[in-house]
Amino acid sequence: MNKAIETKKVKVQEIAEKFKAAASVVVVDYRGLNVSQVTELRKQLREAGVEFKVYKNSLTRRATEIAGVDGINESLVGPNAVAFSNDDVIAPAKIINDFAKKNEQLEIKVGIIEGTVASAEDVKALAELPSREGLLSMLLSVLQAPMRNFALATKAVAEQKEEQGA
């Protein structure tokens, strides 16, 4: 008995460390997915550097209390899986949201974005944002537009002067 309690305490501490270290966390209900669908989801998440685990709800509740994110505890009912991402805030939300569109059985329950509890709607909204690369390319095009316009205006003035001189 005592050994089992010690093992659970270690597991709770391990889960709490994952919650503390994660840039974003997404909790999903995976009821209704078959093994091949869950395997495909795990593969997609693993490729993006996201850890996808199934823990007992009681252990997860204790871990969230230790990590200070116990606002998600009311959502920890039924079979849940938790996706942890330490680097990319958007990756787990985007991958899970895209997968949920194709597989309606997968339900996003709640998330934690940079330490703040987020509703399922917030997680879905985050998933709709462009990726970091997409945002950077948008920023670059915005920064280039004035220079491009200035170059075109300068060229037009030069061509006009050439025509007047000829």
N, C-alpha and C positions, 0 to 999 in steps of 0.2 A: 504494500500500500504506500509506504513512505517513498519508495523508489519511483512509483508512478507519479506521485505529487511533484517530486523533484524534476522529473522529466517534463512534466507539464509546465512547471515554472520556467525552465530553460526555454521551452518552446514559446511561451508567452513573451519572454524577454527578447527572443529572436524576432518574433513578429513585430514587437514594439519598435525594435531598431529599424526594421524595414519601413515602418510607417514614418519614423522620424527622418530617415535618410531620403525618402522618396520625394521627388519633385511633384509627382502626381500619382494618385491612386484611383482606380475605378473598381467599384464593386458591382458584379453582375449576377443575375439569376440565370443559370444555365440549364434549367429544367427543360426537357423536351429535345435537347440536342443529342444526337447519337455520337458514338465514339469517334467516328471519322470527322465529324464536324468540329468537335472539341479539339481533336488533334490538329486539324487545319488552322484553327484559331490560335492554338499554342505555337504552331510553327510561325505564323505571321508575326505574332508578338515577340517571339524569341529573336527573329531576324531584325526586329527594331530595337532589341536590347531591353525588352520589357519582360519582367518575371510574372508568371501567371500561376497562382497557387490556390488550392482549396484547403481551408482550415476549418476546424470546428468553430462554430459561432461563439461558444462560451470562451474559448481561448482568444479569439479575435476581439471580443468585447473587452476582456481584461487588458489586452495589448493596446487597444485604442485609449483606454483610460490612462495607462502609463504614458503613452505618447501625447496625450492631451488633445486628441481628436475624437472624443467620445460622442460627438454629435451625430456620428453615423450609426450608432448602436441600434436605434429603432429600425434601421433598414436591414439589420443582420438577422433575418428570419428566413428559414427555409434553406435550400441548398444555394450557397454562394461561392463565387470564385473571386479572387482579388488580383488585380493587375497592378504591379508596382513599377514605376519608371523613375530611375534616379537622375537621368540626364534630360530627356526630352519631355516637356510638359504635355505636349499635344499628342504624341505618338499613341499612347494607350487609348485615349478617347477617340482618336481618328480611326484606328484599326478596329476597335470594338464597335463603334458606331457604323462603320461600313459593313462589318460582318453582320450586325444586327439588322441592317436593311435587307440583306440577302436571306437571313435566317431569323424569322420573326419570333422564334421561341426564345432567343437570347434577349434578355431585358436588362438594360442599364438601371441600377437601383440608386446609386449615390456615388459621389466622388470626393476626393480631397485634392485641391489644386493649390500647390505651394503652401500647405498648412491650413488652408481654409476649406471648411466643409462646403461642398457644392451639390446642388440637386441634380437629378437626372437631366433636367432641361439645360442646366448650366454646362454639364458635361457634353451634351449634344451640341450646344452652341459653340463650345470650345473646339469640338471635332470639325465643325464647319469652317473654322478659320484656315487660311492658307498655311502651308508649312513655312518654316523659318526661311528656307531658300526662296519660296514664292514671295514672302514679304520683302526679303532683301532685293529681289529683282524688281518688285514694284517700286521700292525706294530708289533704286538706281535709275529706273526710267524717269521718275519724277525729277531727280536731280539732273539728268541729262537733258531734259526737255528745254530749259531756258538756253543752254549752250547751243543746242541744235537750232532753235529758233533764231538766235543771234547770228549763227553762221549762215543760215538761209537769208536773213535780212541783209547781211554784209555782202553776200554773193549777188543778191538782187540789185543792190546799190551799185556794185562794181559793174555788173552787166549793163545797167542803165547808163552809167557814165561812159562805157565803151561805145554804146549805141549813139550817144550824143556826140562823142568825139569822132566817130566815123562818118 
